């Protein structure tokens, strides 16, 4: 049951940003040690990724457009594949 299953998305500041910009992003997202975990229902994981534009973060040239990136990309890809099956 994907509605009841949850997934912890690990977010981190975009490494393409400067150190000071990463620090500001970490404060904005209340990150601890440069990471923030957001619990998302697996059924909504696709939409969460789209809303934060995490699905295209590696395709954009301007890191200011995507201030955070997924720190656990392999795990989120596996969870998305499971949710889409």
Protein Blocks (a to p, Z undefined) as FASTA:
>chain_A
ZZlpccdddddddfkbcfklmmmmmmmnopgehiacddddfklmmmmmmmnommmmmmpf
blklmmbccfklmlmmmmmmmmmZZ
